[in-house]
Amino acid sequence: MIACLERFVHENEAESKPDDDVSSISKSLDLQGCIETGGITAVAAKDFGGLYSVKPLALIKPSGAEDIARVVKAASRTSHLTVAARGNGHSINGQAMAGGGLVIDMRSTEENHFKFLKVNGSPYIDVSGGALWEDVLTRCVSRFGLAPRSWTDYLSLTVGGTLSNAGVSGQAFRYGPQTSNVSELEVVTGKGEITVCSETQNPDLFFGALGGLGQFGIITRARVKLQQAPDMVRWIRVVYSEFEDYTRDAEFLVTQKQGESFDYVEGFVFANNDDPVNGWPTVPLDPDHDFDPTHLPRTAGSVLYCLEVAFHYRNSDHPSTVDTAVTRLLGRLGFVEGLKFQVDVSYMEFLLRVKRAEEHAKANGIWDNPHPWLNLFVSKSDIVEFDRTVFKTMLKDGIGGPMLIYPLLRSKWDSRTSVALPEGEIFYIVALLRFVPKGPSVEKLVAQNQEIVQWCIKKGLDFKLYLPHYQSKEDWKRHFGNQWTRFVERKASFDPMAILAPGQKIFKRNHPSLISC
């Protein structure tokens, strides 16, 4: 997620024309939903990143896929209008915006689909692309005792939004990202066609839309795999002073078979000091727990590492059984003795853990501050050098927010989707999640993000941006590498006029047959 701040308010993607009067467009659409113009569209002119402000022509609140198809077809009858799907507005660099175009509020469709079904004996749930994952979780657990297998850390995101990127959390090492846990989609393409797709039915659209950044279609329904939901979670954090010890244990855990490891594996870097945002206080899981730095070896450097794991269990499991299993797993790890923290929480409480951080940030008035975040996938072959230069040198004093780093397995990702990944079986997700006040510091931190990315390029690191954002076609070509041709071909097939997702800045609005590599 690299933001470029040459202009805080960007010009429209295309020249507005008198004949594109909103009232005439509204009459021609004949929507079941509604069209909002004027001041109310301000919500669609910004996002969670707080780095861009781009005003749309109108905000569409559709009743369903048919309305969305009408909007896309209406845009195709003009020479310049674009269409962007907006979920809960948590993009960072204006990806869900459409300057002078039409923004579709997917949240208005959240109740359109919620149907439990079994396919070949396995449970699934059909949900709307505009539904929030936290609502899917709550309804599935309360009604069926079941839950999706793969999550994001923050669940106030839409189903269609995360599936258009990947959807990653501490379960991805076992089940893959969220894009690996759906069997069917309903998609409105850039041609305004409502298409059901799966691995066997319209597979090119199915795999293209998964991780496709909204470039090939708008996901209006997804069929998500379910499994039995546990009742409780033992949530544990352990500390490391050496990066090599941390990566050894993290990689060991994510490569073990089910039943031989934890159910969730993540981790983060923190500063070796008492800073309340990036230091020792960020590690304990309970306010009554204290971080005692006297346990640290004298060789500890400016940054430390925390491995975060979770063990699922049922209320019917005997406490000694849980204790024995957890002790056995922890016994195989080499963390700093005396720096282990754990709590037992409900499964729902664990998955909604970031919700508490959101509520706290809103209460303190910092949730709406700019978020110059950077997310990368870095190959195992380069992660030590990345740690040495980025964490130990450039970011040793912290970033004003969490610094995540943990391993994932490439074999759990389907190469047919549009997601670009580093080579090799093991790669790391690195997430620099900054919360900063408005002002000059934002530009400084955006520049630091750019410096990190340019350093990765200069050193020839095998990396990819996650939730990518680039300003030039050459950068996008480098990002997709040998997948670029396939990406362009899918664009030409499903959105030949480049109407969809203009905020990604990959393709410019075109007439039919004018898209080229």
N, C-alpha and C positions, 0 to 999 in steps of 0.2 A: 504494500500500500504506500506508494510514494506520491506525495502531494506536491504540486508545483504552484507556488503562490505569486506568479507574476502579476496576476490580476485577481483581486478577491471577488469581484463581480465580473463574471465572464459575459462576453457578448453572446447573443443567441446563436444557436447552431446554424440557422439559416435566416435569411431576410424575411421579416413578416410581410404579408401582402394584404391589401384591403379586402380582397375577396374571401379571406379566411376569417371572416367575422364569426365569432363564437356562436351567435344565435343561429346563423344559417347552418353551421355544422351541427348544432344541437338538433335542429329540425330534421336534418337529413339522416341522423343516426337512429332516431326512434328507439331510444334506450329504455329498458325497464328500470335501470338505475337513474343516476342524476349526474349533471355536470356542474361543477363549481368554478366560478371565475372571480376575479377581483382579489380582495385581501385574503380570502380564505385559502387561496392557492399558495400562500406563503409557507405553509407547512411542507409543501412539495418542493420548495425552493432551497431547502437546507436538509442536512442529514446529521447523523451522530458525530461525524468527524468535525463539523463546524469550520471547515476550511474553505468551502465553496458556497456561493449563493447564486443559483441560476433559476430565473423565473420561467415557469411554463406558461403556455397559452391558456391551459385549462387543466383542472383536476377532475378526473372521471371516477365516479364511485359506481362500479358496475354491479349488476345483480348476479352475474354469472358469466360463464364462458361465451355465451351468445353475444352479450354486450361487448365483451372484449374483442371478439371477432369483428363486430361492426365498427368499433373504433379503429382497429388496424386497417380494415378495408377503406374506411373514410380517409385515413392518412395516405393510403396508397393512391387515392384519386387526386392527391395534390402533388406538387413537384418537390416539396421540401419538408412536410410535417413528419416528425418522428414520434415514437411512442416508447415510454419507459414504464415498467412495472415497479411499483414501490410497495414493499412489504411493511415492516415496522420502522423503516427509516434508519437502519443501523449500518448503512454503508459509510465509508470513511472519506472517500474522495469524489463524491458526486456521481457515483455509478448509477444511482436510481433517478437521476435528474434528466430533464429534456428541455433545454433552453428553447423557448418559443414553441414547444411541442406539447404533447398530451401525456400527462402522467396518470397512470391507472392506480388507484388506491386498492390494493389487493385485500386489505383488511375487511372491506365491505362484503367479501365473499366467504368469510371464515366459517359460516354455518352451513354452507352449501352441501358439504359432504362429511359424513361421519357414519361409516357402515362397517361393521365387523363381518368378516367372512373367513372361510377356510379354503385354501388352495392346496390340493393334494395332501390334506390332513394338517397343514401348517396354518397357524393363525396370522391374519393380516388385518389392517384397518385402512379403509379408504378415507382420506382426509382432504380438505380443501388446501390448495396452494397458499391461500391467504390465512390459514389457521396458524396460531402460535404454537410452538412445540410445548410450551408449559401447559397449555390447555389440552393438547393431545395427551400428554403425560397424565394429567389429573383425571381426565375422563376414562382413559384406558385402564388405569390402575383401579379407580373406584368402581367401574362397571364390570370389568372382566378379570381383574387381578393380573393383567398383562401389561407389558410396556415395550416400546421400540427398543432395539438392541444398541443402537449407536446414537450419540448425542453431541451437542455442542456444550461448552461450559455455561454459556448464557443462553437461556431458553426462551426469552422474549423476542424470538426471531421467527419469521414465517417459514413454513415448510418449503414453499417454492423458492424462497430466498436462499436458504442454506443448500438446497439441492442444486441450485444454479452455480454453486461454488465448490462445495465438497461436504462440509459439516464434520468437524474434527473435535474429539475430546479424548479423555483417558481410556475409553473403551475401543478406540479405533485400532489398537494393536491386535485385538482379538477378532472384531467383527468388520473391520474396515470402516471407512467414513460413512456418513449417511447415504452418500450416492451408491454405496455397495449394498444397501439394505432396502431398496425399493424394487418392485417387480413390474410395475406398470405406471404410466403417466398419462394424463390428458393434457394436451399442449395446444395452445393457440399459436400457430406459426406466423411468420412475417407476411404470409399471404392471406392471413385472416381465416385460415382453415382450422377447424377444431378436430384434432387428430388424437386417437388413442394409440399409444405405442408401448412396446415392451421388447424384450430380447428377441422375440420371434415375430412380432407384429410391428412394422415400421421401425426396425432396430436402429437405423442410422439416426433417426430423429430422437429415439430414446436415449442412446448413448451420447448423442450430440448435446441434448438439453442438460444432461447430468454433468455439472461442472462447466456448462457452456456459457456462463456469465450473462445469460439472458439473450444471447445473440441469435438463437435459432427459433425460440418460441417462449411463450409465457406459460409456466406450469400452473394449471388450474385444479388439478387433482393428482394425488400420489397414493399408490398402494404400498404401505409400509409394513415390513416384517415385524412381528411381535414375538415375545417370549415371556415366560413366567416372570413376574416381578418379585424380587426378594422383599422381605419385610424391613430388614435392618441392614445397616452398613457400619463396619468398623473402619473408621477414617483415620489414617496414620500418616505422620510426617517424620522423616528421619533426615539428619544433617550430615553433609560431607564437606571436608576441607579441600579435597583434591578432586579435580575434574575427572581424571582418569578412573578413580574409584567410583565416582558417581555414574559415569557412562557404562562402566563394566557391569554394575548391578542393574541399572535401568535396562540395558540391552539383554542381560540375562533374563530378567522378568518378562520382557515382551516376546521372547523367543521360546518360552515354555508352553507346554500343552495346557489346555483347559483343565483345571483341577490341580495343576502344579505351579500356579502363579496366583497373583491377585486378580481381581475383576476389573480393576482400574489402575492405570499407571500414568502419572504425569510428574512434572518437576519444575523447579524454578531456580533462578539465580538470585541471591540477595547480598546486600552489602554487609561487610564484616564490621558493623558498628550499630549504634542504638537508634538509627534513624527510624522514625515511626512509620514511614511509607515504604522504604526499601531495605531496612535493616533487620536486626534480630526480632523486634516485636511482630514482624509479619509471619513468623513461623508457628508459634503456638496456636492450637485449635480451640483453646478454652481460655477465657479471661483470667482464670485462676492459675493457669500454667505460666511459668516463667522460663525464659531462655537464659541459661547460665553459661556465659562465654568462657568461664574457667575450664570447662570441659574441652575446649578447642585446643588442638596441639599448637605448640609455639610456631610451627612452620606454616600455619594458616595464613593465607594472603588477604588481599583487599576484598575478595568476593568469596562467598560460600555457596553451597548447592543443597537444595532440599528435594528429596525424593518423596513424592506424595502418592500413596497407594490406598486402595480400599478393598475390603473383603465383604462380600455379600453373604447374608444368612437369613434363615427363617426364624420366626418367633418360637417355633417348636424345637429348634436346635438347642441342645444343652449348652450352657455357657462354657463348660470345660472343653467341649468339642470345638467351639470357636477359638478359645484360648490356645488350644493345642495346635490347631491348623495355622493360626497367625504366628505363633511362636516358631513353628517349624519353618515357615517362609522367611521370617525376619532373621532367623538363625543363619541363613545362607548369605546374608548381606554384610558388607563391611563398612557400616556407617560409624560415626563418632559415638562412642559409648556415652550414655547420659543425656544425649540429645535426641530423644524419641518422644513424640507427642501423639496422643490418640484420644478419640472420643467415639462413642456409639450413638448413631443418629438413625432416624428412619430413612428409608430409601428416598422418599419424596423430599425430605429435608436436605439430603445430600445432593440430589440432582438440582434442587432449587437454591443451592448455597450461594450462587452469585447474586440471586435476587436480594439477599440481605445486604450485600455490598452496594447494590443499586439503591436500595432504600436509604442506606446510610449516606451515600453520596448525594442523593436528592435532598435529604434533610440538611446537609451541610452546604448545599447550593453549588456543588462542583460537578454534578452529573451533566449539566448542559455546557460545561467548558469545552474548548476544542480538544480533539483527540487525534493528535498526529501519530497514529499507530503504524507499526511496521510488522508484517508477518512474512516469514520466509520458511521454505523447506531447504535444509542444508544436508548434503550427503554426509554419511558417516566418515568418509575418507577425508573430509575437510573440516569436521566439527571441532577438532582440537585446535587447529589454527584459528578458526573463528572465535573460539573461546579466548585464546591467548590475546588476540588483537582487539576484539569487540568488547567482550565482557571484562577482561582483566585490565584493559587499558582505556578504551573509549568510554565505557559505561560503568567504570568501577565505583562511582559515587551514586549510582542509581539513576532512574529516569522519571521519578515521580509517579510510578505505577508498577504493576507486576512485570517481571521479565521471565517468561515461560521458556522452557527447553526440555523436550523429552522425545524419545525415539518412536518411530512408526515403521511398519513393515510394508514394503512395496507390493508384496504378493497378495495383500488384502485389498488392493485397489485394482479396479478393472481398467486395463489399458485402452479399452474401447471408448471410455468416456472422454470428455474434453479436457480433463484436468492435466496440467503439465507437472511432472515430477522429476526429481534428480534421478540419476542412475544408481544402481545398487539396491540390495534388498533392504538395508537399514538406512533411513534418513531421519533427520530431526526437524521438528517444527520449532521455530524460534518466534516468539511473539513479544514485541515490545509495546506494552499497553500503557501509554502515557496519559495522565490527566494533568492538564496545564491551564493556568489562567490565560485569558485573552491578552494579546499584546505582542511585543517584539519577541518574547520567548518562544512563541509558536513558530515563527519563521526560522528561528535558530534551530529548533528541534526538527523541523521539516528538513532543513539543510543537513543536519546530522544524519537523519535517515538516508538522505541521498548520498552522503559521504560513505555510509556503510555499504550501500548497494554498489557504488562505484568502486569501492575497495574490493568487494567480492568479484566484480567483473575484471578488474585489473589483475587480481591474483589468480584468475582462472578457476575460481571455486565452482564446484558443481552445485548450483542452487537454483531455486525458482521462487518468485514471489507467490505467496498465497493471498487470495483476494487481490489479484494483481491490478496495477494501475500504471499505465505508461502514456506518454505524450506523443510518441511517434510510431509509425508503422514498423520501422527498423527494430525498435525495442520489442514490439509485439512479435516480430518474426524470430528474434533471438529467444524470447520467452518460450514460444511453442516449438522452436527447433524443427525437427523432422515431422512434427505434427501440424505445422503451419499450412501445408497444402491441403490436408484433410479438413482443417478448420475453415479455410476459404471455400472449399468445395461444399461444405455443409451450409455455409452462409449463402452461397449462390443457389443452393437447392431449396432452403427453407425460408430465407428472407432476402430475396434477390434485389430488392430496392433499398436494403439496409435501413429499414424503418425502426427496428427494435434496438433498445439499449444504447442510445447514442452517448450516454454518460461514460461508457467504457472507453470511448475514443479509439476504437479499433478500425471501424469502417465509416466512411462518409456516406451520407444519404445519396442514393443513386436512382437512376431510371433502370428498368429491367435490362439485364444482360450487360451492364456496364461495370460490374464488379470484377476486379482483376487481382492477381497476386502481386 
